[in-house]
Amino acid sequence: MLALSHDGRWLGAASADGKVWLADLSATGISSNLLTDTQASIHALAFSPNSRWLAAGTRDKKVWLWDLANPVLAPVVLTGHEGRVSAVAFSANSAQLATGSWDSKIRVWSLVEPLGSPNVLGATLLEDGGTVTVAFGIGALAFSSDGRWLASTSLTADGRLFDLGKVNPKWYWLNNAFAPLAFAPDGQWLATGSDGNAALMWDVMDLAALPIEMQGHTARIRALAFSPDGRWLATGSDDTTARLWPLNVTDLIEIACRTTGRNLTRDEWNRYLRGVAYRSTCSQWLAYQSLASQP
């Protein structure tokens, strides 16, 4: 398992036998150093956005946290999970660390005081006084850029979106959402995998709406990422292909114009954009009447 710090300086590596290695890529004559031997297989590894912290989740229910301001110091070991730690994620401001486990709980730790009591998410109080538990096992975690939302997927089915802006975080179902997952840079969209072969795009501002399905892959999606400007979504699949999806309307129009070499006919416009006034979307091509109406 590998992870690269956001500033490009550090490369972290974790092995199935529990060892965590760190290489300083800025040094002359790059070499790796053994940070520690956790003596338990590593199931999650991530750097904080400010490149100060490295976190690893292990099979023996622990989270190992290194302060890279002085990596020779002993790591902080976070405990409390009751199953293997399967996911770790840092908030965009590097102030919080979320950890997920096979115990179906998510713990959110403050990095100001890592050994303090975390906020535990999972068993949520309902209005009728009952509780509900997140589906078995946490598969992946991601924070929105503003830190308000924390998204998770389970190892079985469905995902959850927690509103951390609440004193008692409210959560929403993400039906059929599977790992991987990622927030767009502006925080409005959440992309996830699915039980099928599609990537799902969830509008965080309208959680009652169904997700947009990005169809094209012929096998399960295993990786996805947004471009830094939010204009593109990249997906990788078990079908051995990677796809690049344009998300900006201007980019979509440019691609459509380049592909078709013409504007839509009026018949096509009415078929796909019924109720919208006809106009030329490709400025380099003339608008024209329906082909069906031509002699």
MOCORPE-V288907 format. One record per backbone hydrogen bond with DSSP energy under -1.0 kcal/mol. NH is the residue of the N-H (numbers start at 1). CO is the residue of the C=O. E is the energy in kcal/mol with one decimal. If there is no record, write none. Layout:
<<NH,CO,E> <NH,CO,E>>
//
This chain:
<<3,12,-2.1> <5,10,-2.6> <8,5,-1.6> <11,23,-2.2> <12,3,-3.4> <13,21,-2.3> <14,1,-2.7> <15,19,-2.2> <18,15,-1.8> <20,36,-2.2> <21,13,-3.3> <22,33,-2.5> <23,11,-2.4> <25,9,-3.6> <27,24,-1.3> <33,22,-2.7> <35,20,-2.7> <36,20,-1.1> <38,18,-2.9> <43,57,-3.1> <44,57,-1.1> <46,55,-2.1> <48,53,-2.2> <51,48,-2.2> <54,66,-1.7> <55,46,-2.8> <56,64,-2.2> <57,44,-2.1> <58,62,-2.3> <59,41,-2.2> <61,58,-1.2> <63,78,-2.1> <64,56,-2.9> <65,76,-2.6> <66,54,-2.8> <68,52,-3.8> <70,67,-1.7> <73,70,-2.0> <76,65,-2.9> <78,63,-3.2> <85,58,-2.4> <86,100,-1.7> <87,100,-1.6> <89,98,-2.3> <91,96,-2.2> <94,91,-1.9> <97,109,-2.3> <98,89,-3.5> <99,107,-2.4> <100,87,-2.8> <101,105,-1.3> <102,84,-2.2> <104,101,-1.6> <106,121,-3.0> <107,99,-2.6> <108,119,-2.5> <109,97,-3.3> <111,95,-2.7> <116,113,-2.4> <119,108,-2.5> <121,106,-3.7> <124,122,-1.0> <124,132,-2.5> <126,130,-2.9> <129,126,-1.9> <132,124,-1.3> <138,101,-1.3> <139,153,-3.7> <140,153,-1.2> <142,151,-1.8> <144,149,-2.3> <147,144,-1.5> <150,162,-2.0> <151,142,-3.1> <152,160,-2.6> <153,140,-1.8> <154,158,-1.6> <155,136,-1.4> <155,137,-1.7> <159,174,-2.2> <160,152,-2.5> <161,172,-1.8> <162,150,-3.1> <163,170,-3.4> <164,148,-3.2> <164,162,-1.0> <166,163,-1.4> <172,161,-1.9> <174,159,-2.3> <177,174,-1.7> <178,193,-1.7> <182,191,-2.3> <184,189,-2.9> <187,184,-2.0> <190,202,-2.3> <191,182,-3.1> <192,200,-2.3> <193,178,-2.2> <193,180,-1.7> <199,214,-1.5> <200,192,-2.9> <201,212,-2.5> <202,190,-3.2> <204,188,-3.0> <206,203,-1.7> <209,206,-1.5> <212,201,-2.5> <214,199,-3.2> <222,236,-2.6> <223,236,-1.6> <225,234,-2.1> <227,232,-2.3> <230,227,-2.0> <233,245,-2.1> <234,225,-3.1> <235,243,-2.5> <236,223,-2.8> <237,241,-1.9> <238,220,-2.7> <240,237,-1.4> <243,235,-2.5> <245,233,-3.3> <247,231,-3.1> <252,248,-2.4> <253,249,-2.6> <254,250,-2.2> <255,251,-2.3> <256,252,-2.5> <257,253,-2.8> <258,254,-2.3> <259,255,-2.2> <260,256,-2.6> <261,257,-2.3> <269,265,-2.6> <270,266,-2.6> <271,267,-1.8> <272,268,-2.3> <273,269,-3.2> <276,273,-2.1> <285,282,-1.9> <293,290,-1.1> <294,291,-1.1>>
//
